[in-house]
């Protein structure tokens, strides 16, 4: 087991009688003569090992060692599938929880804001109906009611903007990302080379990945600048976000990166996060796209903020 852990490769002991140490003595006392070990490797990571020991006087055959290696490959596949299923289930739970929280926030905004304003407006109209004011007073009350209606409409627009950014529909992804860059408290250098149009789900995913990434940088990275590169070709949108912060970010440990992984995983894709300590963080993902027309126009938008 120690040899497998040290080398990451299969190994064998053909005769315990020639070995010193407590483990070898226990093996001899138990009647074992030889052993083979094979690593269980998952995505390049040594997950464990399987050891087979024999009491036969002759060493374990090479054919048995080959079969053990094949068996550990099957075990590695099974473990990887189990881990993937567990990660998928956890991701789905987080997505459901985030959706529930978003709905609760919308409900609170409607109840505490728009609904209360509408109730107040109805009471004012009831009072006017019960005692119809004279012309001057009526005009004054109508002005106030008009102002109240405008405030309610602004509240609804703000809530709707939180559900789906209107700027995506109005100006496309490049314009929306430029707006995010301008609002960022950390200076952003944005290079967006995007062929329009893009599927809605790709635009929304890219927009929120950038939005959440910028939020994470502002909260955790202690960065002085962020670089965002967005490119498209006939098959995919590639998104790269780099900062010069403290690095060391790990998904699931308070960095907020797990939300980015869940959003990209919902599209059946993966996200790569590199964050070595004191070397900043780089987030990279590729989102598949399907063109709605054969010859899309090219649009390039670059937004630069001085450091």
N, C-alpha and C positions, 0 to 999 in steps of 0.2 A: 504493500500500500504506500509506503514511504517513497519507493522508487517511482511508482506511477505519479504520485503527487509532485515529485521533484522534476521528472522529465516530461510528463504529460503524454507519455507513450506506453504501449503495452510492454510488459517485462515478464521475466520468468526466473524461477529459482529451481534448478534441476536437482540439487542435493543439499538438504538442510544440515547434513553432518559436517560439512565444511565451513559452516557459519558460526560465528560467535554471537553473543548477546542473549538477552532474556527471551526475546520473541522466538528466536531460533531454538532455544532450549525447550520452550513450551511446545513448539511444533514437533520436535523430536519426541518429547515425552508423550504427546498425544498420538503419535504414530504416523505423522505426516512426513513424507519423503520429498515431495516437490510441490511447486505451486506456480500458477500463472495469474497475471493480473492485467486487466484491460481498462482503459479510461472511459468514462462516460462524458463526452464533450458536447456541449450545447452552445451553438453560435460562437465557437472559438473559446468558450469558457469551460474550464475543468469543473464539472458538476459533482463527480464522484467516481467510483471505480467498482468493478466486480472482481473478486478474488476467488479462484478455484484451487482447492488443495487436493492432493492425492496421497493415498497410503500405499499405492503400488510401488514396488522396488525400482521400476524403471521410470524415467522422467515422463512427464505429460507430453503427449505427442504434439507436433507442430499443427496437425490437423485439428486437434482439440483447441489449441490456441487460436487458430483461424476462426473456428466456430464461435469461440467466446467473443472475439472481436466483432463478428457479425451480430451476435446477440446484443452486445453493448450498443451497437448502432441502432438496433430496434428500441432498446431502452431509452436511448437519447431522444429518439423521435417521439416516443410516448411521453417522456417528461416534458419535452418542448411543447407538445400539443397541450398537455395539461396546464403548463404555465401560461400558454397563450390563451386558453379558455378562461383561466382564472383572471388574467389581465383584462380580457375582453369583458368578462362579467363585471369586474370592478369599474371599467371604463363606462359601461352601460349604466351602472348605478350612479356614477358621478354625473353623467349626462342627464339622467332622469331627475336627479336632485337639483341640478342647475336649472333645468326647465321648470321644475316646480317652484323654485325660488324666483325665477323670472316672472312666472304667472302671479305669484303672491305679490311681487313688487308692483306689477301692473294693476292688480286689484287694489292695493293700498293707494297707489297714485290716483286711481279713478275714484275710490271711496272718499279719501281725505281731501282730494282736490276738486276734480270736475264735478263729482256728485254733490258735494257740499255747496259749490257755487250755483249749480242748477237749482237746488232746493231753495237757496237764498233768493234766486231770481224768481222762482215761482211764488214765494211769499210776497215779494214786491208787487208782482202782477196781481195777486189776489187782493192786496191792499188797494191797489188802484181800481180794481173792479168793484170793490165794496164801497169805495168813496171816490168817485170820479173827480179828479182835481180840475181846476180851471186851466185855461190854455197855457199860461206861463208856467205853472207848476207842472203841467203835463209835459211840456217840452223839456223842462229840466230833468224830470224823471226818465224820460225816453233817452236822453243823452247818457244818463248813468247806466240805464239798462243796456244801451248799445256798447258802452265801455265794458260792462260785465260780460256780455256775449263775446266781445273780442278777446277778453282775458281767458274765457273758457276755451275758445278756439285755439289760442296759443298753447294752453295746457295740453289739449288733445294732440296738437302737432308735435309737442315735445315728447309725449308718450309714444306716439307713432314712430318718431325718429329712433327711439330706443329699440323698437321692435325690428325695424328695417331701415337702415340709413337711406334717407331720401336722395342723398348726393350720389349714391350708386346708380339709381335709376335716372337721375338728371344728367350726370356728367361722366359716368363710367368709372372704372376702377382707378385709372391713373389720377383723375381729378380727386377722387375720394381719398386716395393715399396721400396726395399732396396736402389735403386739408388736415389729415392726421399729423403729417410732418409739421405743419405750421402750428398746430395746437400742442405739440410735444414740449414738455419743459426741458428736455435734453435736445440740443441741436441735432438735426437730422439731415443727412445727405441722401437724397432719394434719386435713384436712377430707374425709371420705369419705362421699359420698352415693350409695349403691349399691343398686340394685334386685336382689334375689336371686330365683332362682338365676342363676348365670353358667356358661357352658360351662367345662369344666375347663381347656382350653388357654388361654382368656382369663385366668382366675384365675392360672394358673401364670406366664404371660407377664408380667402386671401385677406379680405378687409379686416376680419376679426382676428386673424393670426397676427397681422401687423399691429392692430390696436392693442391686443393683449400683450404682445411682446414689448411694445413701447411702455405700457403700464408697468410691466415687470422690471424693465430697465430703470424706470424712474424710482421704483420702490426699493429695489435690491442691489442694482449693479454699481452704484456710485460712479457712473460713467460720465465722460465729458462730451462724447459724440456717439452717434449711431449711424451706420451705413446700411441702407436698404437697397437691394437690387431685385428687380422684378423683370423677368423676360418670358416670352412665349414663343412657341413654334407651333407646328401643325398639330402636335399631339399633347403638349403639356405646358403648364405655367410653372416656372421655377422661381422660388422665393428664397432669398438669402438675407438674413438680418444679423449684423455684427455690431458689437459694442466694445469699447475699450475699458470696460469696468473691471471689477475685482475677480470675476469668474467664480468657479467653484459651485455653480448652480446645479442642483440635482432635482429632477422631477419628483414631486411627492413630499419634498422636505421644506415646504414653505416658500419655494421660489415662484410658484404660479405656473411653472412650465407644464404641469400635468394637464391643465386646461387646454393648452395648445395641442398636446398629444391627442387628447380626446376629440377635439374638433377635427383634426386631420384624419384620425382613425375612423370617424363617422363616414368619411368619403372612401374608406378602404385603402388609404395611403398611410405612409409612415413619415415621421419627422425625425431628423437627425439633429442632436443637440451636443455641441462640443463646448465645454466650459472648464478648461484647466485653470487651477488657482492662479490669480494675478495675471491672467492672459486674456481676459474678456470672455464673451460668450458668442457663439455663432449658431444660429438656428437656420436650418435648411430643410425645405420640403418641395416636393414636386406634385402638382395636382393635375390629373388628366383632364383634357378638354376635348370637346367635339365641336368642330366649326359649323356654324349655321349658314355660311355662304362660302363659295369656293375661293374668292379673291378678296379677303378682308383688307381694309385700309390700315395703314400703319399710323400709330399715334405715339409720340414720345413726349413724356413730361418729366422734367428734372427740377427738383426743388432743393435748394441748398440753403442751409442755415449757417451763419458764421459761428465759429466756436468762441 
